[in-house]
């Protein structure tokens, strides 16, 4: 288990997710991405269309972490590290628990678990200003944008570590 984080209102912990957590994580993902769907007027975004089987398959290839308040899963993040680069995705927090530092803790834990990574990358929608601010507070910089449609543009962010800062 990773260190327990303390917030103003409650305590939470971040630890490795297990395959039996997949259905709960998927339900939180679908709740959390409703706000994104509203921003873009698009309820067909991939996080809302993901199936339980595809999430379960990700356990074989990705590091999947969960945030817990007591025994209740309240958030999750996925990462995949290859060739010194850690791609972080699907950072989610139950909407009823947002604003407590859980997203920041999940992001930091994903980075800490990426042994040997010197570069971290992620993306979010251009209208997702709170997400962009979160990532920038954690040292990420915008490296490019990509229009997916007239309504959706993705913002790609990266964080590079100096050699002495690389997690081990």
C-alpha positions in Angstrom: 0.0 0.0 0.0 1.2 3.5 -0.8 1.3 6.2 1.9 -2.1 7.3 3.2 -3.0 10.8 2.2 -4.7 13.2 4.6 -7.2 15.8 3.4 -9.3 18.3 5.2 -12.4 16.1 5.2 -11.3 12.5 5.1 -8.4 10.0 4.8 -7.8 8.0 1.8 -5.2 5.4 0.6 -3.9 4.6 -2.9 -3.0 1.0 -3.7 -2.9 -1.5 -6.5 -6.3 -2.4 -7.9 -7.2 -6.0 -8.3 -9.2 -7.7 -11.1 -12.3 -8.0 -8.9 -12.3 -4.2 -8.6 -12.9 -3.8 -12.4 -16.7 -3.5 -12.3 -16.5 -0.8 -9.5 -13.8 1.1 -11.3 -15.8 1.0 -14.6 -18.9 2.3 -12.8 -16.9 5.2 -11.3 -15.3 5.9 -14.7 -18.7 6.2 -16.3 -20.0 8.5 -13.5 -16.8 10.6 -13.7 -16.8 11.0 -17.4 -20.4 12.3 -17.5 -19.0 15.8 -16.9 -16.6 15.4 -19.8 -19.5 14.3 -22.0 -21.5 17.3 -21.1 -18.6 19.7 -21.9 -18.4 18.3 -25.4 -22.0 17.3 -25.9 -20.8 13.8 -26.8 -21.9 10.8 -24.8 -20.0 8.4 -27.1 -16.5 9.2 -25.8 -14.4 6.1 -25.3 -14.4 6.1 -21.5 -18.2 5.9 -21.6 -18.2 3.1 -24.2 -15.6 1.0 -22.5 -16.8 -2.5 -21.6 -16.0 -4.5 -18.5 -14.1 -7.1 -20.6 -11.8 -4.5 -22.1 -11.1 -3.0 -18.7 -10.4 -6.5 -17.3 -8.0 -7.1 -20.2 -6.0 -3.9 -19.2 -5.1 -5.5 -15.9 -2.6 -7.7 -17.9 -0.8 -4.8 -19.5 -1.3 -1.7 -17.4 -0.6 -0.7 -13.8 -4.1 0.1 -12.3 -4.3 1.9 -9.0 -7.3 2.6 -6.9 -8.0 5.2 -4.2 -9.9 4.0 -1.2 -11.8 5.7 1.6 -12.1 2.9 4.1 -13.1 -0.1 1.9 -14.9 2.1 -0.7 -13.1 2.6 -4.1 -13.4 6.3 -4.9 -10.9 6.7 -7.8 -8.5 5.0 -10.1 -5.7 5.7 -12.6 -4.0 3.5 -15.3 -0.5 3.6 -16.6 1.7 1.8 -19.0 5.5 2.1 -19.0 7.5 1.3 -22.0 11.0 2.3 -23.1 11.4 4.8 -20.3 8.0 6.5 -20.9 5.0 6.2 -18.8 1.6 6.9 -20.4 -1.0 7.8 -17.8 -4.7 7.6 -18.5 -8.2 7.3 -17.2 -7.5 9.3 -14.0 -10.9 9.2 -12.4 -12.4 10.3 -9.0 -16.0 9.6 -7.9 -17.8 13.0 -8.5 -18.9 13.0 -4.8 -15.3 12.9 -3.7 -13.7 15.4 -6.0 -11.8 18.3 -4.7 -10.1 16.4 -1.8 -6.7 15.8 -3.4 -7.5 12.2 -4.5 -6.8 12.9 -8.2 -3.4 14.5 -7.3 -2.6 11.5 -5.1 -3.5 9.0 -7.8 -1.3 11.0 -10.3 1.6 11.0 -8.0 1.2 7.3 -7.2 1.1 6.5 -10.9 4.4 8.4 -11.4 6.0 6.7 -8.4 5.0 3.3 -9.6 6.6 3.8 -13.1 10.1 2.4 -12.3 12.7 3.8 -14.7 10.4 6.3 -16.4 12.0 9.6 -17.3 9.0 10.9 -19.2 5.3 10.9 -18.4 2.6 11.6 -20.9 -1.1 12.0 -20.8 -3.9 13.8 -22.6 -7.3 15.5 -21.9 -9.8 17.5 -23.8 -9.1 21.2 -24.4 -12.3 22.2 -22.6 -11.3 20.2 -19.5 -9.6 23.2 -17.9 -9.6 21.8 -14.4 -7.8 18.7 -15.6 -5.2 20.8 -17.5 -4.6 22.9 -14.4 -4.2 19.8 -12.3 -1.6 18.4 -14.6 0.3 21.7 -14.9 0.4 22.0 -11.1 2.2 18.6 -11.2 4.8 19.7 -13.7 3.2 18.7 -17.0 3.5 21.0 -20.0 1.4 21.1 -23.1 3.3 19.7 -26.0 0.7 19.6 -28.7 -3.0 19.6 -29.5 -5.0 17.5 -31.9 -8.4 18.2 -33.3 -10.5 15.0 -33.3 -13.7 16.7 -34.6 -15.1 20.2 -34.8 -16.2 19.9 -31.2 -13.3 18.0 -29.7 -9.6 18.9 -29.4 -7.2 16.9 -27.3 -4.4 18.5 -25.4 -1.3 16.3 -24.9 0.9 17.0 -21.9 4.3 15.7 -20.9 6.5 15.8 -17.8 10.2 15.0 -18.1 12.4 14.1 -15.2 16.1 14.9 -14.9 18.2 11.7 -14.7 18.7 12.1 -10.9 14.9 12.4 -10.5 13.9 9.2 -12.3 11.9 6.9 -10.1 13.5 3.6 -9.2 
